[in-house]
Amino acid sequence: DLLDNYETIKVLLATLGYPVFEDKSSSGGKELFYCKGKAAKAVGKLTDDGFLVHKGSVCNLELTKTAGPWVTGLRAKLISNDIIKEEDGVYVFQSDELFNSVSAAAAAVLGRRANGWTEWKDKNGKNLDELKRK
């Protein structure tokens, strides 16, 4: 029946790394992490599928000279898909966005190459590396 097929497809896609039918905002933990630098101020959380940056998070407008093609391409994709939009000299996330790694999420926010394990910190200032990689 149709519902069984839907559930099967949902599980198969999620297993392959495409959780397209999952509710982005509810997957994974409740603990929030923060990434800040220059004008950037983002909030997100670690999930089973990657790192979810919350709607309303702010990114630095300018990319650094050393950002490199990977960060430049990532940022261009976010802009072309209307995930981030320029508002008052910064980029603002228009929706929650799931990144496949904590470093990709940090790079998108900061506009430079970044180690997400050290850039994302909890409310007490402890980074992901200290909290999750023990």
C-alpha positions as CSV (number, residue, x, y, z in Angstrom):
1,D,0.0,0.0,0.0
2,L,1.0,3.6,-0.5
3,L,2.0,4.4,3.1
4,D,4.2,1.3,3.3
5,N,6.0,2.4,0.1
6,Y,6.5,5.9,1.5
7,E,8.0,4.5,4.7
8,T,10.3,2.2,2.7
9,I,11.5,5.0,0.4
10,K,12.0,7.3,3.4
11,V,14.2,4.8,5.2
12,L,16.2,3.9,2.1
13,L,16.9,7.6,1.2
14,A,17.8,8.4,4.8
15,T,20.2,5.4,4.9
16,L,21.8,6.6,1.7
17,G,22.4,10.0,3.3
18,Y,19.4,11.8,1.8
19,P,17.0,12.4,4.7
20,V,14.6,14.3,2.4
21,F,11.4,13.3,4.2
22,E,12.8,14.0,7.7
23,D,11.7,17.0,9.7
24,K,15.0,19.0,9.7
25,S,14.3,20.8,12.9
26,S,13.6,17.7,15.1
27,S,16.4,15.3,14.1
28,G,19.2,14.8,16.6
29,G,20.0,16.5,19.9
30,K,18.6,19.5,21.6
31,E,21.9,21.1,22.5
32,L,22.5,24.4,20.7
33,F,25.9,25.5,19.5
34,Y,27.1,29.0,18.5
35,C,29.6,30.2,15.8
36,K,30.8,33.8,16.0
37,G,33.3,35.9,14.1
38,K,33.3,39.5,12.8
39,A,29.6,40.1,12.0
40,A,28.8,36.4,12.0
41,K,26.5,35.0,14.7
42,A,25.0,31.6,14.0
43,V,23.1,29.0,16.0
44,G,22.9,25.3,15.2
45,K,22.9,21.8,16.4
46,L,24.6,18.5,15.8
47,T,22.1,15.9,14.3
48,D,22.4,12.3,13.2
49,D,22.6,13.6,9.6
50,G,25.1,16.5,9.9
51,F,25.0,20.0,11.4
52,L,21.8,22.0,11.2
53,V,22.2,25.8,11.1
54,H,19.1,27.6,12.2
55,K,17.0,30.1,10.2
56,G,18.0,33.7,11.2
57,S,21.7,32.8,11.7
58,V,24.0,35.5,10.4
59,C,27.0,35.0,8.1
60,N,29.9,37.3,7.3
61,L,29.2,39.0,4.0
62,E,32.8,38.9,2.7
63,L,34.8,35.8,2.0
64,T,38.4,35.9,3.1
65,K,41.2,36.0,0.5
66,T,42.2,32.5,1.6
67,A,38.6,31.0,1.6
68,G,39.5,28.8,-1.4
69,P,37.3,27.3,-4.1
70,W,35.5,24.9,-1.8
71,V,34.2,27.7,0.5
72,T,33.5,30.0,-2.4
73,G,31.5,27.2,-4.2
74,L,29.6,26.3,-1.0
75,R,28.6,30.0,-0.4
76,A,27.6,30.4,-4.1
77,K,25.3,27.4,-3.8
78,L,23.7,28.8,-0.7
79,I,23.1,32.2,-2.4
80,S,21.7,30.7,-5.6
81,N,19.3,28.4,-3.7
82,D,18.1,31.4,-1.7
83,I,19.2,29.8,1.6
84,I,21.1,32.9,2.5
85,K,20.2,36.4,1.5
86,E,22.0,39.7,1.9
87,E,20.4,42.0,4.5
88,D,22.1,45.1,6.0
89,G,25.6,44.1,5.1
90,V,25.4,40.4,6.2
91,Y,24.0,37.2,4.9
92,V,21.0,35.8,6.8
93,F,19.8,32.2,6.7
94,Q,16.2,32.2,5.3
95,S,15.6,28.7,6.5
96,D,17.2,25.9,8.5
97,E,20.0,24.3,6.5
98,L,21.6,20.9,7.0
99,F,25.3,20.7,6.3
100,N,27.1,17.3,5.9
101,S,29.8,18.4,8.3
102,V,30.4,20.8,11.2
103,S,33.3,22.4,9.2
104,A,31.1,23.0,6.2
105,A,28.6,24.8,8.4
106,A,31.3,26.9,10.1
107,A,32.9,27.8,6.7
108,A,29.5,28.9,5.3
109,V,28.9,31.1,8.3
110,L,32.5,32.6,8.7
111,G,33.2,33.0,4.9
112,R,36.6,31.2,5.3
113,R,38.1,27.7,5.8
114,A,37.2,26.6,9.3
115,N,37.5,23.7,11.7
116,G,33.9,23.3,12.8
117,W,35.0,21.1,15.8
118,T,36.7,24.2,17.3
119,E,34.5,27.0,15.9
120,W,31.1,25.7,17.2
121,K,30.7,26.2,20.9
122,D,28.0,25.6,23.5
123,K,26.6,28.4,25.8
124,N,29.5,27.8,28.2
125,G,32.2,28.3,25.5
126,K,33.2,24.6,25.2
127,N,33.7,23.6,21.6
128,L,32.4,20.5,19.9
129,D,35.8,18.9,20.0
130,E,35.9,19.1,23.8
131,L,32.3,17.9,24.2
132,K,31.8,15.3,21.5
133,R,35.2,13.8,20.7
134,K,36.3,12.6,24.1
